[in-house]
Amino acid sequence: MNNTINPLLSIGLTEKQAKIYLACLEYGPLSISEVAKYSGLKRAHLYNLIEELLTAQYMCRFQRGKRPLYKAESPQKILELQEQKVKALAAALPTLQAISSATNNVPQTTLHDSPAGLKDVYENIYQHVTQGKEVWFLSHIDDLISYDTWILRDFKAAVLSAKKSNVRELLADSKTARTYVESLRDMKLRHPIRFMDTSFQIYNDLIILKDIVVIVSLGKYPSALVIHDAKTQQTFRTLFEMAWMSADEKE
């Protein structure tokens, strides 16, 4: 039975529709009661299913006396119907691809607003760090420490395990930030770090990866907004570079 039902399932029929079609193909034309008998389905379930098969042109209906009878279309006709659908799809393909391309040009954004979601975001970022990929951080160390110590602990572990560090940190200047940098240097971590002038206020952490920007808020409702878009990344990259050039190089 599977050898006959599976091909019908593959073209979109349900199992019940396939049983009706096969019953009518083998024994048809059939009355509604005979369809129920040979398909093994309850008569009450048949009406809508048969109408769907008629609409799809997999079956036809005709009158014999006062009784409607149902007959399955030939397998050859079913094949021709599928070929027509493939041709119609092929004709529409350029338009569909144009729609897809337009959609792909829209930046893809994802908001992670749970502690588990935030941790997943940072774990993904730290994987990039471990793999030696370019990752830039604009951070407020006091906020990171106030939220949870695992963020900086896991960052240090990622940089240590990287064969080649490709990280830059641009930090809001504070006594806590200076102490943090001293701890990095004590661990022999020498990636570039600069401090922003205290006149510049930042309230979010910003992480820039390849074609990705992550904006983290660690306030009352911690969250991370992940933006997948090359142009957005380039914009933030340019702003980071401008801030980097004006930052204090002394540690």
C-alpha positions in Angstrom: 0.0 0.0 0.0 2.8 2.4 0.9 4.2 2.0 -2.6 1.0 3.5 -4.1 0.2 6.0 -1.4 3.6 7.6 -1.0 3.8 9.0 -4.5 0.4 10.6 -3.9 1.5 12.0 -0.6 4.6 13.5 -2.3 2.4 15.6 -4.6 0.4 17.1 -1.7 -2.5 14.7 -1.1 -3.3 13.7 2.5 -3.4 10.0 3.4 -7.2 10.0 3.4 -7.3 11.8 0.0 -4.9 9.2 -1.4 -7.1 6.3 -0.1 -10.1 7.8 -1.8 -8.2 8.3 -5.1 -6.9 4.8 -5.1 -10.3 3.3 -4.3 -11.8 5.1 -7.2 -8.9 4.3 -9.5 -9.2 0.6 -8.7 -12.9 0.0 -8.4 -14.5 3.2 -9.9 -16.7 4.7 -10.8 -18.2 4.5 -7.3 -21.1 5.8 -5.3 -20.4 7.6 -2.1 -21.2 4.5 -0.1 -18.9 2.4 -2.3 -16.1 5.0 -1.8 -16.5 4.6 1.9 -16.4 0.8 1.6 -13.3 0.5 -0.5 -11.3 3.4 1.1 -12.1 2.2 4.6 -13.2 5.8 5.6 -16.4 6.8 7.3 -19.0 8.3 4.9 -19.4 11.4 6.9 -15.7 12.3 6.3 -15.8 11.8 2.6 -17.8 14.8 1.3 -15.2 17.5 1.9 -12.3 15.3 0.9 -14.0 14.4 -2.4 -14.7 18.0 -3.1 -11.1 18.8 -2.6 -10.0 16.1 -5.0 -12.6 17.3 -7.6 -11.3 20.9 -7.3 -7.7 19.7 -7.8 -8.9 17.8 -10.9 -7.7 14.5 -9.5 -11.3 13.0 -9.7 -14.4 13.7 -11.7 -18.1 13.3 -10.9 -21.0 12.3 -13.2 -24.6 11.2 -12.8 -25.9 7.7 -13.4 -29.6 8.0 -13.0 -30.2 9.8 -9.7 -26.9 8.8 -8.2 -23.6 10.8 -8.4 -20.7 8.6 -9.2 -17.0 9.4 -8.7 -14.1 8.3 -10.9 -10.4 8.8 -10.5 -8.6 10.7 -13.3 -5.9 8.6 -14.9 -2.4 8.7 -13.4 -1.2 10.1 -16.7 -3.5 13.1 -16.3 -2.2 13.5 -12.7 1.4 13.6 -14.1 0.4 16.2 -16.7 -1.2 18.4 -14.0 2.1 18.3 -12.0 4.1 19.2 -15.1 1.8 22.2 -15.7 2.4 23.3 -12.1 6.2 23.0 -12.6 6.0 25.1 -15.8 3.9 27.7 -14.1 6.4 27.9 -11.2 9.3 28.2 -13.7 7.5 31.0 -15.5 7.0 32.9 -12.2 10.5 32.2 -10.9 12.2 35.5 -12.0 9.5 37.5 -10.2 9.7 35.3 -7.1 13.5 35.7 -7.0 13.2 39.4 -7.4 10.8 39.5 -4.4 13.2 37.3 -2.4 16.2 39.6 -3.2 14.3 42.6 -2.1 13.4 40.9 1.2 17.0 39.9 1.7 18.1 43.5 1.5 16.1 44.4 4.6 18.2 44.2 7.8 17.3 41.2 9.9 16.9 42.1 13.5 16.4 39.8 16.6 15.6 41.0 20.1 16.9 38.8 23.0 15.2 40.1 26.2 15.7 37.2 28.6 18.8 36.3 30.7 19.2 33.1 28.7 18.9 34.9 25.4 21.4 37.5 26.5 23.9 34.8 27.5 23.4 33.1 24.1 24.3 36.3 22.4 27.5 36.8 24.3 28.5 33.1 23.9 28.1 33.6 20.1 30.2 36.7 20.3 32.9 35.0 22.3 33.0 32.2 19.8 34.0 34.8 17.2 36.7 36.0 19.6 38.1 32.5 20.2 38.2 31.9 16.4 40.3 35.0 15.9 37.7 36.9 14.0 37.5 40.7 14.2 35.3 41.8 17.1 35.1 45.4 18.4 33.6 46.3 21.8 32.4 49.7 22.9 31.7 49.1 26.6 30.8 50.6 29.9 32.7 48.3 32.3 30.8 49.5 35.4 27.5 48.4 33.9 28.9 45.0 32.8 30.2 44.3 36.3 27.0 45.5 37.9 24.9 43.1 35.7 26.9 39.9 36.2 30.6 39.0 36.4 30.3 36.2 33.9 30.4 38.6 30.9 33.9 39.8 31.6 35.1 36.4 33.0 34.0 34.6 29.8 35.4 37.4 27.6 38.9 37.0 29.2 38.7 33.2 28.7 37.8 33.7 25.1 40.7 36.0 24.4 43.1 33.7 26.2 42.0 30.7 24.2 42.3 32.5 20.9 45.3 31.6 18.8 45.3 35.1 17.4 43.4 38.0 19.1 41.6 40.3 16.7 39.8 42.3 19.4 39.6 46.0 20.1 38.0 47.6 23.2 36.8 51.2 23.5 35.8 51.8 27.1 34.0 54.5 29.0 36.7 55.9 31.3 36.3 55.1 35.0 38.4 53.8 37.9 36.6 50.4 37.5 37.5 50.4 33.8 41.2 51.2 34.5 41.3 48.4 37.1 39.8 46.0 34.6 42.4 46.9 32.0 45.2 46.3 34.6 43.7 42.8 35.2 43.9 42.1 31.5 47.6 43.2 31.3 48.4 41.1 34.3 47.0 38.1 32.3 49.3 39.1 29.4 46.3 40.1 27.2 47.6 42.9 25.0 44.8 43.6 22.5 44.3 47.4 21.8 42.3 49.3 24.4 41.4 53.0 24.5 39.4 55.1 26.9 36.7 57.6 25.8 36.7 61.1 27.2 34.4 61.3 30.2 32.4 64.0 28.5 30.9 61.3 26.2 28.1 59.4 27.8 27.2 56.0 26.7 24.2 53.9 28.0 24.5 50.8 25.8 27.2 48.4 25.0 28.0 48.0 21.3 29.7 45.0 19.7 30.6 45.0 16.0 31.3 41.7 14.2 31.4 40.8 10.5 28.1 42.0 9.0 26.6 42.0 12.5 26.0 44.7 15.1 24.8 43.9 18.7 23.4 46.6 20.9 23.1 45.6 24.5 21.1 47.3 27.2 21.9 46.3 30.8 19.4 48.6 32.6 16.2 47.6 34.4 15.2 45.3 31.5 18.4 43.7 30.1 18.3 42.9 26.4 20.4 42.5 23.2 19.3 43.7 19.8 21.2 41.8 17.0 21.2 43.4 13.6 22.4 41.3 10.6 23.2 43.8 7.8 26.5 44.7 6.1 25.6 48.4 5.6 24.5 48.9 9.2 27.7 47.2 10.3 29.7 49.5 8.2 27.9 52.6 9.6 28.6 51.5 13.2 32.2 50.6 12.2 32.8 54.1 10.9 31.4 55.6 14.1 33.6 53.3 16.1 36.7 54.4 14.2 35.9 58.1 14.7 35.5 57.5 18.4 38.6 55.4 18.5 40.7 58.1 16.9 39.6 60.7 19.4 40.1 58.3 22.4 42.9 58.3 25.0 45.6 55.8 24.1 47.1 55.9 27.6 46.3 53.0 29.9 
